[in-house]
Every structure is written in structure tokens, then in C-alpha cells.
Amino acid sequence: MQYRSNLHLEQLAYGVGDTSNLTGLGRTSIYKWVKSGDLRATKCGRRTLFLAADIAAFLASLQQGDR
């Protein structure tokens, strides 16, 4: 989880709204990245959650120009 310490994420998982606020991406964009497989989502009952490590890895890949 090296990315997590770089971004100072405090929670282990975030909902869609929190992920939107964290990344600056809109909900529609987040779901687009999930559908394309670039951003990993985890379901917990009816909730869609994003693990902090997955958010950090996704943002790092954007920074590196992988996406």
C-alpha cells in the first residue's frame, strides 16, 4: 500500500460520493472508469465502495499517463 501513504487517505474504503470528492471526478466519470475496468469497485450489499489502495493506484496510473 505504498500509494496510500503518499495520498494521505484516512479511510480504507470510500463510497462513490467520497471518491468523487477525493479525485475531483464526477460520478458519471467514476462509473465510466469502473465500466472500462480502469478503476476497481467493490460491492458491499447495495453500496459501491472503492478501496483506498485502488483509488491511489488509479490516480497513479493517470499521473503516469497509462490511461
Gaussian input, Z-matrix of N, CA and C with variables (Angstrom, degrees):
# hf/3-21g

backbone

0 1
 N
 C     1     B1
 C     2     B2     1     A1
 N     3     B3     2     A2     1     D1
 C     4     B4     3     A3     2     D2
 C     5     B5     4     A4     3     D3
 N     6     B6     5     A5     4     D4
 C     7     B7     6     A6     5     D5
 C     8     B8     7     A7     6     D6
 N     9     B9     8     A8     7     D7
 C    10    B10     9     A9     8     D8
 C    11    B11    10    A10     9     D9
 N    12    B12    11    A11    10    D10
 C    13    B13    12    A12    11    D11
 C    14    B14    13    A13    12    D12
 N    15    B15    14    A14    13    D13
 C    16    B16    15    A15    14    D14
 C    17    B17    16    A16    15    D15
 N    18    B18    17    A17    16    D16
 C    19    B19    18    A18    17    D17
 C    20    B20    19    A19    18    D18
 N    21    B21    20    A20    19    D19
 C    22    B22    21    A21    20    D20
 C    23    B23    22    A22    21    D21
 N    24    B24    23    A23    22    D22
 C    25    B25    24    A24    23    D23
 C    26    B26    25    A25    24    D24
 N    27    B27    26    A26    25    D25
 C    28    B28    27    A27    26    D26
 C    29    B29    28    A28    27    D27
 N    30    B30    29    A29    28    D28
 C    31    B31    30    A30    29    D29
 C    32    B32    31    A31    30    D30
 N    33    B33    32    A32    31    D31
 C    34    B34    33    A33    32    D32
 C    35    B35    34    A34    33    D33
 N    36    B36    35    A35    34    D34
 C    37    B37    36    A36    35    D35
 C    38    B38    37    A37    36    D36
 N    39    B39    38    A38    37    D37
 C    40    B40    39    A39    38    D38
 C    41    B41    40    A40    39    D39
 N    42    B42    41    A41    40    D40
 C    43    B43    42    A42    41    D41
 C    44    B44    43    A43    42    D42
 N    45    B45    44    A44    43    D43
 C    46    B46    45    A45    44    D44
 C    47    B47    46    A46    45    D45
 N    48    B48    47    A47    46    D46
 C    49    B49    48    A48    47    D47
 C    50    B50    49    A49    48    D48
 N    51    B51    50    A50    49    D49
 C    52    B52    51    A51    50    D50
 C    53    B53    52    A52    51    D51
 N    54    B54    53    A53    52    D52
 C    55    B55    54    A54    53    D53
 C    56    B56    55    A55    54    D54
 N    57    B57    56    A56    55    D55
 C    58    B58    57    A57    56    D56
 C    59    B59    58    A58    57    D57
 N    60    B60    59    A59    58    D58
 C    61    B61    60    A60    59    D59
 C    62    B62    61    A61    60    D60
 N    63    B63    62    A62    61    D61
 C    64    B64    63    A63    62    D62
 C    65    B65    64    A64    63    D63
 N    66    B66    65    A65    64    D64
 C    67    B67    66    A66    65    D65
 C    68    B68    67    A67    66    D66
 N    69    B69    68    A68    67    D67
 C    70    B70    69    A69    68    D68
 C    71    B71    70    A70    69    D69
 N    72    B72    71    A71    70    D70
 C    73    B73    72    A72    71    D71
 C    74    B74    73    A73    72    D72
 N    75    B75    74    A74    73    D73
 C    76    B76    75    A75    74    D74
 C    77    B77    76    A76    75    D75
 N    78    B78    77    A77    76    D76
 C    79    B79    78    A78    77    D77
 C    80    B80    79    A79    78    D78
 N    81    B81    80    A80    79    D79
 C    82    B82    81    A81    80    D80
 C    83    B83    82    A82    81    D81
 N    84    B84    83    A83    82    D82
 C    85    B85    84    A84    83    D83
 C    86    B86    85    A85    84    D84
 N    87    B87    86    A86    85    D85
 C    88    B88    87    A87    86    D86
 C    89    B89    88    A88    87    D87
 N    90    B90    89    A89    88    D88
 C    91    B91    90    A90    89    D89
 C    92    B92    91    A91    90    D90
 N    93    B93    92    A92    91    D91
 C    94    B94    93    A93    92    D92
 C    95    B95    94    A94    93    D93
 N    96    B96    95    A95    94    D94
 C    97    B97    96    A96    95    D95
 C    98    B98    97    A97    96    D96
 N    99    B99    98    A98    97    D97
 C   100   B100    99    A99    98    D98
 C   101   B101   100   A100    99    D99
 N   102   B102   101   A101   100   D100
 C   103   B103   102   A102   101   D101
 C   104   B104   103   A103   102   D102
 N   105   B105   104   A104   103   D103
 C   106   B106   105   A105   104   D104
 C   107   B107   106   A106   105   D105
 N   108   B108   107   A107   106   D106
 C   109   B109   108   A108   107   D107
 C   110   B110   109   A109   108   D108
 N   111   B111   110   A110   109   D109
 C   112   B112   111   A111   110   D110
 C   113   B113   112   A112   111   D111
 N   114   B114   113   A113   112   D112
 C   115   B115   114   A114   113   D113
 C   116   B116   115   A115   114   D114
 N   117   B117   116   A116   115   D115
 C   118   B118   117   A117   116   D116
 C   119   B119   118   A118   117   D117
 N   120   B120   119   A119   118   D118
 C   121   B121   120   A120   119   D119
 C   122   B122   121   A121   120   D120
 N   123   B123   122   A122   121   D121
 C   124   B124   123   A123   122   D122
 C   125   B125   124   A124   123   D123
 N   126   B126   125   A125   124   D124
 C   127   B127   126   A126   125   D125
 C   128   B128   127   A127   126   D126
 N   129   B129   128   A128   127   D127
 C   130   B130   129   A129   128   D128
 C   131   B131   130   A130   129   D129
 N   132   B132   131   A131   130   D130
 C   133   B133   132   A132   131   D131
 C   134   B134   133   A133   132   D132
 N   135   B135   134   A134   133   D133
 C   136   B136   135   A135   134   D134
 C   137   B137   136   A136   135   D135
 N   138   B138   137   A137   136   D136
 C   139   B139   138   A138   137   D137
 C   140   B140   139   A139   138   D138
 N   141   B141   140   A140   139   D139
 C   142   B142   141   A141   140   D140
 C   143   B143   142   A142   141   D141
 N   144   B144   143   A143   142   D142
 C   145   B145   144   A144   143   D143
 C   146   B146   145   A145   144   D144
 N   147   B147   146   A146   145   D145
 C   148   B148   147   A147   146   D146
 C   149   B149   148   A148   147   D147
 N   150   B150   149   A149   148   D148
 C   151   B151   150   A150   149   D149
 C   152   B152   151   A151   150   D150
 N   153   B153   152   A152   151   D151
 C   154   B154   153   A153   152   D152
 C   155   B155   154   A154   153   D153
 N   156   B156   155   A155   154   D154
 C   157   B157   156   A156   155   D155
 C   158   B158   157   A157   156   D156
 N   159   B159   158   A158   157   D157
 C   160   B160   159   A159   158   D158
 C   161   B161   160   A160   159   D159
 N   162   B162   161   A161   160   D160
 C   163   B163   162   A162   161   D161
 C   164   B164   163   A163   162   D162
 N   165   B165   164   A164   163   D163
 C   166   B166   165   A165   164   D164
 C   167   B167   166   A166   165   D165
 N   168   B168   167   A167   166   D166
 C   169   B169   168   A168   167   D167
 C   170   B170   169   A169   168   D168
 N   171   B171   170   A170   169   D169
 C   172   B172   171   A171   170   D170
 C   173   B173   172   A172   171   D171
 N   174   B174   173   A173   172   D172
 C   175   B175   174   A174   173   D173
 C   176   B176   175   A175   174   D174
 N   177   B177   176   A176   175   D175
 C   178   B178   177   A177   176   D176
 C   179   B179   178   A178   177   D177
 N   180   B180   179   A179   178   D178
 C   181   B181   180   A180   179   D179
 C   182   B182   181   A181   180   D180
 N   183   B183   182   A182   181   D181
 C   184   B184   183   A183   182   D182
 C   185   B185   184   A184   183   D183
 N   186   B186   185   A185   184   D184
 C   187   B187   186   A186   185   D185
 C   188   B188   187   A187   186   D186
 N   189   B189   188   A188   187   D187
 C   190   B190   189   A189   188   D188
 C   191   B191   190   A190   189   D189
 N   192   B192   191   A191   190   D190
 C   193   B193   192   A192   191   D191
 C   194   B194   193   A193   192   D192
 N   195   B195   194   A194   193   D193
 C   196   B196   195   A195   194   D194
 C   197   B197   196   A196   195   D195
 N   198   B198   197   A197   196   D196
 C   199   B199   198   A198   197   D197
 C   200   B200   199   A199   198   D198

   B1=1.4535
   B2=1.5169
   B3=1.2792
   B4=1.4487
   B5=1.5250
   B6=1.3317
   B7=1.4527
   B8=1.5243
   B9=1.3183
   B10=1.4635
   B11=1.5233
   B12=1.3195
   B13=1.4544
   B14=1.5261
   B15=1.3193
   B16=1.4559
   B17=1.5244
   B18=1.3223
   B19=1.4602
   B20=1.5161
   B21=1.3106
   B22=1.4604
   B23=1.5234
   B24=1.3271
   B25=1.4573
   B26=1.5163
   B27=1.3204
   B28=1.4480
   B29=1.5242
   B30=1.3030
   B31=1.4534
   B32=1.5197
   B33=1.3123
   B34=1.4612
   B35=1.5191
   B36=1.3364
   B37=1.4562
   B38=1.5249
   B39=1.3243
   B40=1.4632
   B41=1.5217
   B42=1.3271
   B43=1.4552
   B44=1.5174
   B45=1.3095
   B46=1.4694
   B47=1.5270
   B48=1.3242
   B49=1.4634
   B50=1.5172
   B51=1.3194
   B52=1.4641
   B53=1.5224
   B54=1.3261
   B55=1.4606
   B56=1.5226
   B57=1.3168
   B58=1.4612
   B59=1.5281
   B60=1.3230
   B61=1.4644
   B62=1.5238
   B63=1.3233
   B64=1.4669
   B65=1.5158
   B66=1.3238
   B67=1.4620
   B68=1.5223
   B69=1.3198
   B70=1.4631
   B71=1.5199
   B72=1.3281
   B73=1.4572
   B74=1.5210
   B75=1.3066
   B76=1.4559
   B77=1.5144
   B78=1.3204
   B79=1.4615
   B80=1.5247
   B81=1.3304
   B82=1.4624
   B83=1.5248
   B84=1.3241
   B85=1.4691
   B86=1.5215
   B87=1.3174
   B88=1.4643
   B89=1.5244
   B90=1.3196
   B91=1.4558
   B92=1.5296
   B93=1.3233
   B94=1.4728
   B95=1.5197
   B96=1.3398
   B97=1.4647
   B98=1.5260
   B99=1.3298
   B100=1.4677
   B101=1.5259
   B102=1.3338
   B103=1.4606
   B104=1.5198
   B105=1.3260
   B106=1.4680
   B107=1.5225
   B108=1.3407
   B109=1.4572
   B110=1.5156
   B111=1.3225
   B112=1.4620
   B113=1.5253
   B114=1.3095
   B115=1.4622
   B116=1.5186
   B117=1.3030
   B118=1.4611
   B119=1.5286
   B120=1.3291
   B121=1.4596
   B122=1.5178
   B123=1.3177
   B124=1.4583
   B125=1.5191
   B126=1.3165
   B127=1.4594
   B128=1.5193
   B129=1.3178
   B130=1.4631
   B131=1.5227
   B132=1.3203
   B133=1.4567
   B134=1.5157
   B135=1.3202
   B136=1.4628
   B137=1.5222
   B138=1.3210
   B139=1.4708
   B140=1.5191
   B141=1.3121
   B142=1.4519
   B143=1.5156
   B144=1.3144
   B145=1.4581
   B146=1.5150
   B147=1.3128
   B148=1.4575
   B149=1.5221
   B150=1.3193
   B151=1.4550
   B152=1.5198
   B153=1.3243
   B154=1.4657
   B155=1.5278
   B156=1.3245
   B157=1.4686
   B158=1.5260
   B159=1.3340
   B160=1.4634
   B161=1.5271
   B162=1.3224
   B163=1.4702
   B164=1.5235
   B165=1.3219
   B166=1.4696
   B167=1.5212
   B168=1.3318
   B169=1.4629
   B170=1.5275
   B171=1.3268
   B172=1.4642
   B173=1.5248
   B174=1.3241
   B175=1.4611
   B176=1.5190
   B177=1.3157
   B178=1.4655
   B179=1.5242
   B180=1.3331
   B181=1.4660
   B182=1.5247
   B183=1.3263
   B184=1.4673
   B185=1.5288
   B186=1.3120
   B187=1.4543
   B188=1.5232
   B189=1.3238
   B190=1.4666
   B191=1.5096
   B192=1.3204
   B193=1.4663
   B194=1.5046
   B195=1.3310
   B196=1.4575
   B197=1.5142
   B198=1.2973
   B199=1.4576
   B200=1.5005
   A1=111.46
   A2=117.87
   A3=120.38
   A4=112.43
   A5=117.89
   A6=120.75
   A7=111.46
   A8=115.80
   A9=120.77
   A10=111.30
   A11=117.93
   A12=120.15
   A13=111.68
   A14=117.22
   A15=120.42
   A16=112.22
   A17=117.02
   A18=120.83
   A19=113.10
   A20=117.61
   A21=122.57
   A22=111.94
   A23=116.34
   A24=120.96
   A25=108.03
   A26=116.75
   A27=121.34
   A28=113.58
   A29=117.57
   A30=121.68
   A31=109.27
   A32=116.60
   A33=120.80
   A34=111.77
   A35=116.87
   A36=121.33
   A37=109.67
   A38=115.13
   A39=122.01
   A40=109.26
   A41=116.37
   A42=121.77
   A43=110.04
   A44=116.00
   A45=120.72
   A46=111.05
   A47=117.66
   A48=120.73
   A49=112.51
   A50=116.23
   A51=120.23
   A52=111.30
   A53=116.59
   A54=120.48
   A55=110.26
   A56=116.04
   A57=120.85
   A58=110.69
   A59=116.35
   A60=120.45
   A61=112.12
   A62=115.92
   A63=120.96
   A64=112.56
   A65=116.00
   A66=120.58
   A67=113.63
   A68=116.17
   A69=119.09
   A70=112.49
   A71=116.45
   A72=121.41
   A73=109.51
   A74=116.94
   A75=120.99
   A76=110.86
   A77=115.62
   A78=120.85
   A79=111.53
   A80=116.67
   A81=120.61
   A82=110.47
   A83=116.68
   A84=120.32
   A85=110.73
   A86=116.86
   A87=119.95
   A88=109.85
   A89=117.49
   A90=120.35
   A91=110.91
   A92=117.88
   A93=121.09
   A94=110.26
   A95=117.29
   A96=121.26
   A97=110.49
   A98=117.47
   A99=120.70
   A100=109.54
   A101=115.99
   A102=120.51
   A103=111.62
   A104=116.88
   A105=120.23
   A106=112.15
   A107=116.65
   A108=120.40
   A109=114.11
   A110=116.99
   A111=120.87
   A112=113.06
   A113=117.07
   A114=122.54
   A115=107.88
   A116=115.99
   A117=120.99
   A118=110.76
   A119=115.18
   A120=121.92
   A121=108.93
   A122=116.05
   A123=122.72
   A124=107.73
   A125=116.61
   A126=120.29
   A127=109.69
   A128=115.50
   A129=122.47
   A130=105.21
   A131=115.34
   A132=119.18
   A133=109.02
   A134=116.26
   A135=120.81
   A136=113.01
   A137=116.04
   A138=120.28
   A139=111.89
   A140=114.86
   A141=121.72
   A142=106.76
   A143=116.09
   A144=121.36
   A145=110.26
   A146=114.28
   A147=121.85
   A148=107.50
   A149=116.53
   A150=120.21
   A151=109.51
   A152=116.23
   A153=121.06
   A154=110.67
   A155=117.12
   A156=120.84
   A157=111.02
   A158=117.73
   A159=121.39
   A160=111.26
   A161=117.04
   A162=120.65
   A163=109.65
   A164=116.13
   A165=120.47
   A166=111.01
   A167=117.57
   A168=120.84
   A169=110.53
   A170=116.59
   A171=120.94
   A172=110.87
   A173=116.94
   A174=120.56
   A175=111.54
   A176=117.51
   A177=120.85
   A178=110.61
   A179=116.36
   A180=119.31
   A181=110.94
   A182=117.15
   A183=120.10
   A184=110.33
   A185=115.40
   A186=120.83
   A187=111.09
   A188=116.08
   A189=121.06
   A190=111.93
   A191=117.29
   A192=120.73
   A193=113.64
   A194=117.97
   A195=121.28
   A196=112.39
   A197=119.02
   A198=122.40
   A199=110.18
   D1=45.83
   D2=-178.98
   D3=-65.98
   D4=-31.16
   D5=-179.78
   D6=-66.36
   D7=-36.47
   D8=-176.08
   D9=-58.28
   D10=-43.25
   D11=-178.45
   D12=-69.72
   D13=-29.26
   D14=179.42
   D15=-70.28
   D16=-31.53
   D17=-176.98
   D18=-96.75
   D19=-7.84
   D20=179.58
   D21=59.50
   D22=41.92
   D23=176.36
   D24=-74.84
   D25=133.97
   D26=-173.67
   D27=-97.33
   D28=-26.94
   D29=-178.91
   D30=-101.59
   D31=163.64
   D32=176.10
   D33=-86.08
   D34=-27.50
   D35=-179.34
   D36=-145.08
   D37=151.59
   D38=-177.38
   D39=-131.61
   D40=145.89
   D41=173.21
   D42=-77.34
   D43=178.32
   D44=-177.94
   D45=-61.84
   D46=-45.44
   D47=-179.51
   D48=-62.66
   D49=-43.95
   D50=178.33
   D51=-65.39
   D52=-39.03
   D53=178.30
   D54=-64.81
   D55=-38.23
   D56=176.71
   D57=-61.90
   D58=-46.06
   D59=178.97
   D60=-64.62
   D61=-40.55
   D62=-179.12
   D63=-64.64
   D64=-43.46
   D65=-172.85
   D66=-92.27
   D67=-21.03
   D68=-175.14
   D69=82.78
   D70=6.31
   D71=178.13
   D72=-93.03
   D73=148.17
   D74=175.64
   D75=-75.60
   D76=163.02
   D77=-179.55
   D78=-58.74
   D79=-40.41
   D80=-179.89
   D81=-62.82
   D82=-42.26
   D83=178.50
   D84=-65.03
   D85=-40.03
   D86=178.85
   D87=-60.43
   D88=-47.20
   D89=179.86
   D90=-65.43
   D91=-32.57
   D92=176.48
   D93=-63.47
   D94=-44.31
   D95=179.41
   D96=-66.75
   D97=-35.31
   D98=177.30
   D99=-65.27
   D100=-46.97
   D101=-178.53
   D102=-61.64
   D103=-35.99
   D104=179.71
   D105=-76.64
   D106=-12.42
   D107=179.24
   D108=89.43
   D109=3.11
   D110=-178.52
   D111=-80.88
   D112=-26.77
   D113=177.85
   D114=-121.22
   D115=123.01
   D116=-175.94
   D117=-85.84
   D118=130.45
   D119=177.15
   D120=-114.83
   D121=151.20
   D122=178.39
   D123=-124.69
   D124=132.46
   D125=178.01
   D126=-93.74
   D127=136.51
   D128=174.33
   D129=-131.16
   D130=95.82
   D131=-171.90
   D132=66.69
   D133=-123.62
   D134=178.95
   D135=-91.10
   D136=-11.01
   D137=-177.30
   D138=-83.48
   D139=144.10
   D140=171.73
   D141=-101.57
   D142=122.41
   D143=-178.89
   D144=-119.20
   D145=151.99
   D146=177.01
   D147=-122.28
   D148=119.44
   D149=178.14
   D150=-68.07
   D151=142.62
   D152=-177.85
   D153=-56.19
   D154=-40.21
   D155=-179.87
   D156=-63.69
   D157=-37.05
   D158=179.17
   D159=-70.24
   D160=-38.57
   D161=176.54
   D162=-63.45
   D163=-46.28
   D164=-178.91
   D165=-62.66
   D166=-42.17
   D167=179.55
   D168=-65.14
   D169=-40.15
   D170=178.37
   D171=-62.25
   D172=-47.36
   D173=179.82
   D174=-64.85
   D175=-37.23
   D176=177.52
   D177=-64.24
   D178=-38.28
   D179=179.27
   D180=-68.10
   D181=-33.50
   D182=176.09
   D183=-66.28
   D184=-41.48
   D185=-179.07
   D186=-64.51
   D187=-35.27
   D188=-179.73
   D189=-80.97
   D190=-6.88
   D191=179.34
   D192=80.78
   D193=18.50
   D194=179.84
   D195=-73.02
   D196=-20.23
   D197=-175.95
   D198=-111.47

